[in-house]
Amino acid sequence: MEPMIPRSPLDDPEKAAHAWARYRRIMTYMLTVTVALVIASVILLYRSNGMVSVHFYIAAALGIGFTMLLASALMGLAFLSSGTGHDESVVNPLDDDHEL
């Protein structure tokens, strides 16, 4: 007989709505931090290099912004998954006491 797969807490619409609202708050906060960091970075780059090329500043701003937002999104999803108990509902067939 196969073991029953546990249900994820995110299957409950109320818990899922709370978790996604928390994720959106985290992302809103991180968007604010990212915008401030990009502005500060462009100012520091301008002070140290002068007016090099507008493309340099655009590339730096996009690179810093994309990296910060991607890292924030992935870490936010890890927190969402762990904080809701979704990680515990995953069945790992390698957890059994079978020797390979």
N, C-alpha and C positions, 0 to 999 in steps of 0.2 A: 504494500500500500504506500503510495506516494505521500510525503508530508504536505500538509496544506500550506499554501503560500500566505503569509500574513498580509493583511490589508495595510496600505500606507495611510498614515494620519492625514495626508493631503487629499485622500478620497472624500473626506468630510468637507462639504462646501464651506461651512462656517470657519473651520480651521484653515482651509486653503485661502479664503478671503483675508483672514487676519495675517497669514504668512506673506501673501503677496503685497498687502498694504505695507507691511514692515519692510519688504524688499524695495518697494517704491520710495519709501522714506529714506532708506539707506542710499539709494541711487540719486535721489534729489540732493541729499547732503553732499555726496561725492561729486556731483556735477558742479555744485557751488565751489567746492574745494578745488576741483580741476580748473575751472575758469579763473579763479584767483591765482592758481599756480602758473597757468599759461601766461596770464598777464604779467606776473612777476618775472617769469623766465624771459619773455620777450623784452621787457625793460632792462633786465640784467644783460642780455645779449647785446642790446643796442648800446648800453653804456660801455661795454667792453670792446665792441667791434665797430661801432659807428654804423653809418648807413652802407651796408655791404650790397645787398640786393633784397628787394621785397620778397623774392622767392625763397630766400634763406629763412626769413622770419615766418613766412607761411608754412614752410616745411617743418620748421622747429615747432611751431604752435600745433600743427596737425599731429606731428609725431608724439609730442608730449601729451596732448589731449587724448588721442586715441589709446595710447598706452595706459594712461591713468583710468580711463573709462572701461577699457577691457579688463584690466586687473580688478577694478571695483565690481564689475558685473560678475566675474567669475568667483571672487571671494564672497560676494553677496549670495550667490547661488549655493555655495558651499555652506554658508551660515544658515540659509533657508533650509537646506536639506538636513543638516545636522540638528538644527534647533527645533524642527517639527517632529523629529523621530522617524523621518522617511528613511534614513540610512539603516536603522535597525530592522526595517521591514524587508530589506533585500535578502534573498536567500542565496548563500554562497555554497555551492556543492562541494567545495574544497574544505569546508569547515568540519566535515564529518571525520570520524576517527579512522578513516581508511588510509592504509599506507600505500604509497605508490611504488 
